[in-house]
Amino acid sequence: MKIATFNAASVRARLPLLIEWLATEEPDVLAIQETKVEDAKFPKEEFEELGYQLAIHGQKAWNGVAIVSKHPIHSVRMGFGDELFPNDCRIIACEINGVSIINTYVPNGNTVGSDKFIYKLAWLERFRTYLDQNYRPTDPLVWLGDINVAPEPQDVYDSKRMLGGVGHHPDEFSRLTKIVEFGLTDLFRNIETGPGHYTFWDFTIPRSVERNLGWRIDHIYATEPLVGLCQSCTIDVGPRTWPKPSDHTFVVAEFDL
């Protein structure tokens, strides 16, 4: 079972890239973040023509998450189910082939100390509670998406300079650690421990991809029942160099399921 994640930075703007990648790579499941479109205007037909079913949770111009699958999608859940974060369209969960899948677009945080940063920390805390309320560590569970945290020094191109800023801040690390302590394993880091592997390259940095000045902020996590079944977890850098790319690229995990 091949499961992937991708921050599209607008699913409509990135539609040709998405369709080409799906047609070539044929994942069983793709989690998409930052779709930036309300549900009624999501380009469903193009995905359906490739044989994919969809579960979507979007809003106009902002945020938005979606799951596309070659297999039936069951038990779709949107949001946290409370009034704390009711309208941010950052989380969608479902069950596919007996595997629980949670797709999240974690808030960026904008500036350390800002209201948006405080919101990010609260959101991460609420997500840990969400896991405790709805799942068990013994469940076959995949959590993936744009996590917006580079948790280790090797996850950003210049950790000494970036440490303490948004995306590479100790307050974010502590929240993410508590989430992982639920019983999750970072599948990429379970296989590859070295530096230089990134999923996001900022458009504002000249030739950032060629110079590999990036961040690893798109992750795939799994609970113990799936960790031993994970055959690979890779970052597909190629699409970041295609015409009209997102500033993120695809991360792909393959399981012997």
N, C-alpha and C positions, 0 to 999 in steps of 0.2 A: 504494500500500500504506500503510495507516494503522496506526501502531504507537503504543501509549500505555503509560503507567506510572502506578501508583497504590498508595500505602501505605494499606491498608484499616483498619489498627489493629483487626483481627478481621474476617475475611471473613464469618463468620456474623452478627455484629452489623451489618455494613454490607451484607448481602445485598440488601435492597430497593433501596438506593441503587445498588449495582453493576448489578443487573438493569435498572433504569430507565435508567441511563446507557448501558449496552451496547445496549439496544433502541433508544435514540434516536440514538446516535452511530455505532453499527455499525463499530467498528474491526476491522481484520483480526486484530490481535494486541493483547492487554492483558497486561502484566506486573504482577503483584500482589505486594506485600510485606506482611510482618507479618500473615500469615493466621491465626496463633495456633490452629491446629487440626491434629491428626494426620490422616494421609492418609485413613484409613478413615472419618472423620467430615466430610471436606470435602464441601460441598453441590454435588456434581458435576451432579446432575440438572437443577438450575435453569439452569446454563450450557449444558448439552447441549440443553435445550429451545430455546435461542436459536441453535442450530447451531454451538456451539463445542466443540472438542476441548480436552483439558486435559493438562498435565504439572504435577505437584505434588510438593513436597518440604517436608513440614511436621512439626511436633511439637506436643505438647499445651501450650497456653497461651502459648507463646513463639515469636518469630521466624516462620519459614515463608515460602516463596516459591512462586509458581505462575505458569504461563503458559497463557493461554487463546487459542485460535486458530481462525479459520474455515477454515484450511487444514491439511493434514496436518503433524503435528509429527514430526520425524526426529531421530535421534542425540541423545537426551536424556542429559545429563550432570549429575549432582548432586554438589555439594561440590567440593573441590579435588583429590580423589583421593589424599590422603595423611592421615597421622595428626595433622597439626598442628592442624586445625580440624575434627574428624570429626563433631561432633554439633550444630553451631550452626544448620544449616538456613537458610543465608543466601545460597546461590547455586545457580541452576539455569540450564543452558544447553541450547540445541537449535538445529536448523536448520529454517527455514520458508521455502518458496519460494526456496531458494537463498541465503537470508540467515542468517548465524549471529547468534543472539540470546543475550545473557547478561543475566539478571535478578539483581540483587543487592540485599540489604538489609544495608548496611554497618553495623557496630556503632556505637552512639551514642557511647560513650566515657565517659558519666556525669560524671566530674570530672577535670580536668586533673591528671596525676600519679598517678591511681589505677590499679589493676590493669586496670580496664576500658578506660582510656585507652591504656595500653600495648598491650593486646590489639587495640584499634582500629588503632593504627599498624602493628602486626605484620600484621594482617589486610589492610590496604591494600598493604603490601609484598608479601605473599603473592599478592595479586591481580595485581600487575604480573608476577610470575613465572609465574602461571597463563596470562596472555596470551601471554607469550613461549614457553611450552611448547606451547600448543595452537593458536595463530593466527599469521597474518602481517598486517602493515599493508595488504597488497594484497588481503586477503580482504574481501568485503562483510560487515561486522560492525556490529552495534548493541549497545552496552552501555547499560543503563538501569536505573533503580530509585531507591530511597531511598539516596542517596550519603552523607547525613548530614554533608556539608561545604558551607558557603557560601563559595566560594573567593575572591570579589571583594568589595570594599567595598559595591558596589551590590546584593549578594545578601543583605543583611540590613538591617533597618530602621534600626539604629543601630550602624554598624560601629565607631565610636570606642569605644563602651561595651562592645561584645561582643568586640572583638579580644583574643585571648589566652584566650578561653573555649572550651569544647567546641563544635565545629561551625564555629568561626571562629578557628582557631589556626594559627600558622605551621608547626608540625610536621605538621598535617593538610594544609596547602597544599602542602608539599614532597612528601609522598607522592602526593597527587593529581596534581601536576605530572608526576611520574615516570610515572604511569599514562598520562596524556594524551600524553606523549612517545612512547609506543608507536606513535602515529599516529592519535590520536582527536581529533575536533572536537566541542566542546560546541555542539549544534545550535541551542539557544535563543539563546545568546550570539553565534552566527554571524549571527543575524538581528537580534536586539534587544540593543542595548548599554546602554540606559538603566536607571535605578533604578526601584524601586517594583513590580517583578514578582516575586511570591513564590509558593511552593507549599505552605507550612506556616505555620499561625497557631496559636500556643499557646492552649489552652483556659484557661490560668490568667491570661491577660491580658484584662481586660474589653473587649468589643467589638473584639477584635483584627482581625477581618476588615474591619469598617466603618472602622476607623482605619488599616487596612493596615499593621499592625505584624507583619510576617512575615519568613520566611526562604526563600530559594530553595535547597532541599537535595535536590529530586527532579530528576534530570537525564536527558537522552538524549544519548548520544555516538555517533558513527559514524566509520568509517574513510573514507579518501578516495574509494573507489569509490562511496560512497553520499552523500557530502556534496553533490556537484553535482546529485544527483537529489532532494534534500530541497526540497520546495516550500514547506513551512511547519513551524514548531514553536511551539506555543502552550500557554499555561496556561489551563485551564478553571476559573475561579474559582467559577462558579455552584454546583457540588455541595458546596462547603464551607459554603454557606448553607442547604442542604437540611436537612430533619428528620434527626436522629441522624447527623450527618456524622462522617467521620474528621477529624482535625486537619490532614490533608494533602488535596490535590486532584489532579486528573488533569493530566498533561502529555502532549501529543499531537504526534507528528511525522508528516507525510505525504510519501511518496516517489513519484516517477514510476517505478513498477516494474510 
